Amino acid sequence: MYLVGIDIGTTSVKGGLFSVAGDRLATASVGYPTQRPQPGWVEQDAQAWLDAVWSVLDRLFADAGADAGSPAATRVASWQQVVAVGICSQVNTHVFVDADGTPLAPAIVWQDSRAAEEAALLDAQISPAQRETWWKSNMAVGASHTLAHMAWMRRHRPALWARTARVLSPKDFVLHHLTGRWTADPLSCFDWVDGHGKAIGALVDLVPGAAERLPALSAYRAPVGAATHPRLAGSPAIFVTGTMDAFGGLLGSGATGPGEGAYVSGTSEIIALIGAGPGGAPGVVSFLPVDGWHVQAGPTQSGGDTLRWLAELLHQSPEAVLAAAASVPRSTVATDVLFLPHLEGERAPLWDTHARGTFLGMTSATGMPELALAALEGVACSARLLLDATQAAAGERFDSLYLGGGGSRSDFWSQLRADVLGVPLKRVACLDTGVVGAAIMGGLGAGVFASMGEGARRMVQVERVFTPDAALRARYDRMMGRYVTAYEALKGFYRA
């Protein structure tokens, strides 16, 4: 009996094949390109997600069979031994499809800012009281909001909008092509559902025609049904609805209940904490209660993507940029260069689409190593700001976090993050926490696990703990003060 987990990320599809006992048999990853056809536009080909899913699945079964070293007849070579499949994906990325599920245009990725004007118009129609009632925070409608994307398409591509049957996230697009069903989950749709997991009619109605183009909602662990795709004919595997990468990463990081949380580093940084009860704070996403978990979370706009950007700008490999940053002593309190990683605006907890990336404090002595270190520290500062906000939302301080995601692969950057945040970070053995979390979701839907905590305990192991260096506390306390001051001072400049 096996479980499959799939994570449709911003740069690649990752997958894992696991035994129900928690053993990781195989993992695979297939990347795909992101297009930036004009300033502020970020797009992907939705078909590339589906093609990558098939490639990942083929590799999982091939690798598991090869690694087993057993006769071909007893290898994991088909879907007949798979009991459940879970999928999570990037959130606030949307593809507009026709009645057959065929994409009508490239998918609008969460980093895209073309809908900033539509977002502002929508946001202006929402009162503070409504925000508090709906989301328990002052969360604004940003350029990546589901309804902002829909409003943009309705305004600028009316013929395409008229042909649109559904607006889907990556996982829901893939699920439709595997099972023939239209579905979504309330957690992924946090920007248009309330604290009870129901669509906010007054909000959705702000975009005429939006309601009939949104898929029906079901719980993350709810079985969608068996596969209908010919390639999976006869498979007994149950496909579950799944959810967004933030919740999947939390579940796959090892968190088992209240008082625990996760830092998942990928293209962006995600902090997710499990509080003891309902909560909320400005700029934080307060998820509706799920199986007794009260999760306070948020994504920043740029994490590993900052490293990609700087490496390309300097014509270096990411590894060379990391090595350069590690060569700069961090033992002094003085901080010469500060970086605000707002390359495409900022999400939680600022939710400011106008913010921009900025280096401050450079001199003629500043070189690549100093810029590299400042960039990595800037990303960690954005995560610390988010950690402070999510802890306020949860109503308690957390004494450690699980650490996962591809951005935590570097020992140096992982240690730096622990130093900046001031809490130990427990890095897990399988950094693809979304993949593990998706597999746990599948196991919950199939009845393999009785609870999320049981699934996490069975499938997650901690590989290394990064403890904050007390000697660097003064450096990073000062840096955080400068970080916030710089953002506030520049906010008006970038909006002018």
Secondary structure, 3 states (H helix, E strand, C coil): CEEEEEEECCCEEEEEEEECCCCEEEEEEEECCCECCCCCCCEECHHHHHHHHHHHHHHHHHHHHHHHCCCHHHCCCCHHHEEEEEEEECCCCEEEECCCCCECCCEECCCCCCCHHHHHHHHCCCCHHHHHHHHCCCCCCCCCCHHHHHHHHHHHCHHHHHHCCEEECHHHHHHHHHHCCCCECCCCCCCCECCCCCECHHHHCCCCCCHHHCCCECCCCCEEECCCCHHHCCCCCEEECCEEHHHHHHHCCCCCCCCCEEEEECCCEEEEEEECCCCCCCCCEECCCECCEEEEEEECCCCHHHHHHHHHHHCCCHHHHHHHHHCCCCCCCCCCCEEECCCCCECCCCCECCCCCEEECCCCCCCHHHHHHHHHHHHHHHHHHHHHHHHHHHCCCCCCEEEECHHHCCHHHHHHHHHHHCCCEEEECCCCHHHHHHHHHHHHHCCCCCCHHHHHHHHCCEEEEECCCHHHHHHHHHHHHHHHHHHHHHHHHHHC
